[in-house]
Amino acid sequence: MNDNTAASGGALPAQAGSAGLPPEAPRTGRGGAPGVPASPVATFMRSGAARSLGLVVALVVLFVVGIITAGDRFASVDNMLTILRLASVIGVVSIGMTFVITGGGIDLSVGAIVALASVWATTLATQTIANDYHWTLMVTTALLVGTGCGLVNGVLVAYGRVVPFIATLAMLAAARGLAEILAGRRTQIVDVDGFTDFFGASVLGVPVLVIIFALVAAVGWVVFNRTTFGRRTFAVGGNPEAARLAGIKVKRHTMMLYALVGLCCGIAAIMLMARTTTGSSTHGLLYELDAIAAVVIGGTLLSGGRGTIVGTVFGVLIFTMLSNVFTLNNLSISAQSVAKGLIIVVAVLLQQRLAARSTST
Amino acid sequence: MPVTAPTSAGPLLQMSGIVKTFPGVRALDGVDLDVRPGEVHCLLGQNGAGKSTLIKVLSGAHQPDDGEITWAGESVALGTPMAAINQGISTIYQELDLVHGLTVAENVFLGHEISRGGLSQRTEARRRTRGLLERLGHSEIPAGREVGRLSTAGQQIVSMARALSRDTRLIIMDEPSAVLDQEEVHNLFRVIRDLTSDGVAVIYISHRLEEIREIGDRVTVLKDGRTVATGLDARETPTKELIRLMTGRDIEYVFPDRPDGQPDAATVLEVDGLALAGTFADVGFRVHTGEIVGLAGLVGSGRSEILETIYGARRASSGTVSVDGKMMRAGSVVGAVRAGVGLCPEERKSQGLLLDQAVYRNITMSSMARFSRAGFMDRTAERAAATELTTSLDVRPSGVDRAVRTLSGGNQQKIVLARWLLRDCRVLLLDEPTRGVDVGARSEIYALVRSLAARGVAVVMVSSEVPEVLGLADRVLVVREGEVVHEGPADQIDEHQVLDLVMEGSAA
């Protein structure tokens, strides 16, 4: 951190930058001296690991509270798997949300897209065809519907220049409405051979849903941190004008970010269909809020340009474990909501302090 | 509060032994400064000398760790910005701190709105605002206009009106001329003279020595957070002396030597009949390999827009741009970059850089394809390439993992240049390449641009500073109101001729 604060004087000793001139009296120990490596502690504090540290602490505290208040009912393998299974659906959506928020946008329509994808994939027509051929057709349908909705969002935002908040708000209303029309406001039961068997199974004791979440998170991390796509996401979110003038196709990238969230919603819809064995227009209610909350407490900057997949995963786990602990202690959903609200505020306040310390100018 | 009579010779402000440290850096290390009523006191110093920190101490934004501030004969502590304002100290920051969505009058009285019984008195506020604008000689600015719709110069006037709306006895101006063109600067000077004749003192900060000579009374020079000279006569002190105090060097701008012209040099950039509706028309010129072409003109003459249109950031309404004989698609930045064109934009921070991201990421931003395989970035190679470039450009402090925000203006500019060096670009478009860059680093940027040209790059540069265009470029194009009014070798025209061409008809 000391490297960064060295700049807090508002400027650096610029005279150091003039080459070919006789050196003056030896420079006194001004900060940010070139060539001096930052101490390991400082390096660590600036890294994402430090930010995640707070989240780990929060998770451990929750865990301890869970053991104290609910004992074995909480600290059992079964309960841990339940937490993970519950976390996995919203987790997949949150990974997508991390991309779009880091890219300077927001998607309010994720819950509605999940609902529409689940309904579309469980209509009588889809299920009949899937039964005739293969259950993967149902999966494909959900993925296509999700991606398609995301693409519409993306085109509206990137090329139609509609503010992301408004474009996705419109999609929120429209997608859920369409889901209600398709489903006739009834819950559609999943009845396709193989689908439930596949997604309801466990591998070595780990539910397939949890494995899917882990895969999405891992692939998401790699794409986010190691690929040109991820790099462009940071650039587009951090300074779209600079990105454009550097020759990055900002519009196309923005569109792809929304399509990517849509795809994640499609995956989440499949997972939800497997967990509940239904498709319903009421699936995914308020997912947008849960996902945004998880992303934000994870440490992703809501204004774009900075984000973390690991933080998002922790954010999702914290919220899910919180619900679990509250439920085991017979506390109401309303109490959970109050606690969630408090956590969001505290997390964001802490982050602002950290950010102020590392970039004060 | 009665204004101190201009004849009073006692200092209005006296600062002695001011020290301000931040973790790891001693930004101010014993600053002495005294300002008399009714004088224009110039603060001179390179970037990082401590000028900005000193202003922040004076405006109450920072608290000094040591030292004493005496204001009108009494020792004071400026604990908050409000405390400073109440004492009569106003600051006009480089980044004007106005609310764009509010009107001129609302901005002027922001924080001390005129109200009766909790209801704002808009008519009264506008009336008084008009009075203030008139005093500043800018009664043409409507008090009810949204500030965001004014020009930068107009906004600066609003900032000054805001300062005057309170009982201001000292106005601090942080590089007010950086965003103004020649004529607007003259206007600003007239306003400053009016103020000082009323006994208001001005602390004036500028990188431009010629301005200090014109407007300043006395000069204080800062270096490395210390006062190295104070109370110098602004008109009589030789330039050499000032530069020496600031830098320990005796030279001002060093322009690299021009190589002998190569008559048979190949044409790289061809611009034909380029026009952007309402901004400029029928611009045509050629740039050969190894040549630097400078565009001189007032702010608003269309010079920046010409660069941006060549680059495809604006879509030309007619005309063509070719690089190495290949015509480029209009309005496509991606196409321009692919064809080997690079732009260092005017607003480095908002248009050029990802400030919070690492140096190496900013450098490789336009060359991602080169460092990726199947979409995966090779960060080791990226860092290596960035390290090589920053070392050869002498970016200080070194280290490609630090955020670009922590670098000074000159070093940030080198990062933008490095981005295009990495691409081996054919055409480099430079918009105000030395804005906000201190004297020492300027020479480096000049040498760098020249060495790029020597490698065969065709360079087009825009600058508000005529000497810079004349000193660096081989050929000069003078732009006036969207028209090229002169084209010729840089060594066959002098500053006065350029200014004549530029100003002629601008009053119409």
Interface residues (C-beta under 8 A of the other chain):
Chain A: N2 D3 N4 T5 A6 A7 S8 G9 G10 A11 L12 P13 A14 Q15 A16 G17 S18 A19 L21 P22 E24 T28 R30 G31 G32 A33 P34 G35 R226 T227 T228 F229 G230 R231 R232 F234 A235 G238 N239 E241 A242 A243 R244 L245 A246 G247 I248 K249 G305 R306 T359 T361
Chain B: K20 F22 P23 G24 V25 R26 A27 Q46 N47 G48 A49 G50 S52 T53 K56 K223 D224 T247 G248 R249 Y311 A313 V333 V334 A336 V337 R338 L343 P345 S350 Q351 G352 L353 L354 L355 D356 Q357 R361 M365 S366 M368 A369 S372 G375 F376 M377 R379 D394 V395 R396 P397 S398 G399 R402 A403 R405 T406 L407 S408 G409 G410 N411 R419 D438 G440 A441 S443 E444
